Each structure stands twice: as C-alpha cells, then as structure tokens.
Amino acid sequence: MTRKYFGTDGIRGRTNTAPMTPDIAMKVGMAAGAHFRRGAHRHRVVIGKDTRLSGYMMESAMVAGFTAVGMDVVMVGPMPTPAIAMLTREMRADLGVMISASHNPFADNGIKLFGPDGYKLSDEDELALEALIDTPAPLAASGDIGRARRIEDARGRYIHAAKNSFPQHLRLDGLKIVVDCANGAAYSVAPAALWELGAEVVSIGVTPNGTNINDGVGSTAPATLQETVVASGAAIGIALDGDADRLIVVDDEGRVVDGDQLMALIGSRWARSGQLRGGGVVATVMSNLGLERFFAGEGLSLVRTKVGDRYVLEAMREGGYNVGGEQSGHIILADHGTTGDGLVAALQVLAALVESGKPASALLHLFDPVPQLLKNVRFAGGKPLEADSVKAAITAGERALNGSGRLVIRPSGTEPVIRVMAEGDDAATVEAVVDSICDAVKAAAA
C-alpha cells in the first residue's frame, strides 16, 4: 500500500498545508482512537507538543478527534518526545501523541504516535491508520464521548525519570554546563534536571515564543552554543533539538561532537562496565567508517540499518542491543527509554566526564573520522537510479574506493532527492566519486 500520510517518522509537513491541517489532524485522532480502542476499559491517550505556534491548533483538532470516538485525553503541554513515550507507558495509556516537527523550522509541524508500550508504531499499525484516516470513523454515543484534561505534574515525572538514569553515586557539583534547548520542548525540563544534579547551568534557547524554535539555536545550529561555551569557560555544552530527542555536544574548546563520537563514548564505556548488551552498537548506513573501525578495535561490532531511528530501534530489539543511534544525534539507550532521548544521552556523557576527570576535549574525540561527503541531487521525476549510466558511475565509484571506503546512494523518503554519500581514506578520491555519481544522476534525470 502506498503511504499518503506517514513518512519515516510519523506525519510531517508545513502547517495549514496538507497533511498538516486541522481537519486531517482531527481525522488522525479519530482513526488512531478507533484503532487503539481494545477491551472494555476506559481508553486514554497522552498528548504532548513542542513550542510551535501551530501546536495549540493541532492539539485542539486531535483532542476533538479522539474524544469523538470515545477516548479520554490527557494533555501535558510542551514536553520532550521521549517524555511522551515514557508517560504513555507509565500512565497505562492506549496511545501517545507528540505534536512536533523535531528540528524543522516553526512553520512545519508533525504528529508522532506511540503505542501502549511506548514504542513508535509499527509499519502494520501505520498502514492500518492510513486506511482509516479517509474513512468515516465510528463515533461514540453521546454519553460515551471522551473527556479531556490537562495535568501539571508531567514535567516533574520526566525530570525524575531522567535523573534516575544518571549513576546514583555521581553528582555534577561544580561543573559548568551550557545547555541549548532550541527554544523547544525541553526549555524547562533540561535545565531543571541538570541544576538538580548539582551543575552550574548556563541556559540558552529557553525563551520560546511560538516562532523561534530551532531558529539559530539547537542541535542543528550549534554556533551560539560554541561561542557561549568558550566565552563562559564552561566544561561542556549540550544542544537539543526542538523535541529533545536529539543531542549534539560541544567540548570545552568549542568543537562540535556528533552522534558517532557520542555512541563511541557510551558504547565503549558500557562495554568496560559490563553494561553493554549485544556485543556492539546499532547505527545507520550514514555513520562514519571511523566509528566502525573504532568499535572493531574494541572487539565490538557495529550493526548498520537504513536511515531513521525507528530502524535502529527495530534492529536493537531484534538483536538484544541496548545502545544505538544516528550520526545526527538520535541516541537510543534501551535501558532507559523506548526512543531517542537527548537529555538522558547527555547525562551518560556527563557521567563519563565526571568519572574520567578529563576535559571534554580529551574525552569526547575517540576516533578520527574518515573523510565523508554527502551531496543531494534534486530531480523532477522518473527513476534516475535505474539508468545504466548511473549504475556504471556507481560501479566506477566503488572501484575507485577500492575496498577502503563506503558508498551509500539512496532516495529521500520525503522529497524528490537522491542522496549520494561516499567516505574513504583519501578526501580527493571521495569528492571525485561523489561528484561523478551526482553528475550521472543529473544527466539521467534531465
């Protein structure tokens, strides 16, 4: 079945443009509510959101949809995505909803859905919802319409859970930390958790106004964090994205540390302590070859998946791994949650920093990344990757890398773009390979 609404991470788009319109949001609520009504108990959905202006509109539409089919709604306001996953499970809800477009600009929004176990929906559930969204839903009888209420203790619950992921014998006393919350969902909970653990907290990106989420701040725009860390003499900087499921770190010298280095740190540290399960770490095809070589040197494996944290999590669950993530900073720690959690991952990094006694600049760069280049080729239509000329260019690129690098070519799941990535020990060869394949794709798509 062709997907009309769901992409690689829920439903996402520009607000007031399909599929991010109030009427579709209401239909999603009705479809999801009908699909997850099982048994005779009073059904419940937990709804959270980030700080986008459109969040209130989308929330109201979804509340109408859920209550119309007889599902009670608990609204928790701006909260990180991992907090919604946790609350769905802990409150024995039948469904969880996060209204967010993650690291996208404020004009976009999205809908992420979690099942009663706190995990993102399976492909089967998403396909079932696709079929239901455009079908009239069975409305509840007048006396069975759901009720909606807001709760005030959700932030405290999440802060407590995040702090419990930090080793109990450690404290952050005397450690100056700059935290950048992207003017997003974690603007309140992340600084509070760090402060309660003893840190001296310098906060930026904590004044959301509905339109400034991810605007020059957060994990996708770390320049302000880099400047603040150096200017304030902080030990480390932490950058989250709009819904706080992503983490990027800045060391004491102002250098950015990506998700690959963070996985190297957490994975190797957990392996030494006997905490790592599965004998390795799960990452995507986009993680640097240097990470794979680092883990091989540690006697650990690196399992690769398609791009998307849902695929990382699927491989983790199938293989019994408890550490996985993406180069972009989605770090999934299965001992502490069911989805990527920027704050919890940051606390593991901070635990390593405190235990080592080293500066972040000496601790967080465990391997030298090999030269890696990614370029996007936009095309108007057709299937350029099936062209003989493109296949020949790919074969020539693999031959040029000569077994000492990797080549990843994939179509985007959300736009008409071919992504071409190569990496290897020689930067000039990598660039030549990528440019040759991009030129072939452009010519085939013309």
Secondary structure, DSSP 8 states (H G I E B T S, - for coil): ---SS-BTTBEEEETTBTTBSHHHHHHHHHHHHHHT--SSS--EEEEEE-S-TTHHHHHHHHHHHHHHTT-EEEEEEE--HHHHHHHHHHTT-SEEEEE--TTS-TTEEEEEEE-TTSSB--HHHHHHHHHHHTS------GGG---EEE-S-HHHHHHHHHHHTS-TT---TT-EEEEE-TTSTTTTHHHHHHHHTT-EEEEES----SS-TTSS-STT-THHHHHHHHHHT-SEEEEE-TTS--EEEE-TTS-EE-HHHHHHHHHHHHHHTT---TTEEEEETTS-HHHHHHHHHTT-EEEEE-SSHHHHHHHHHHHT-SEEE-TTS-EEETTT-SS--HHHHHHHHHHHHHHH---HHHHS--S----EEEEEEE-SSS-GGGSHHHHHHHHHHHHHHTTSEEEEEEE-SSSSEEEEEEEES-HHHHHHHHHHHHHHHHHHH-
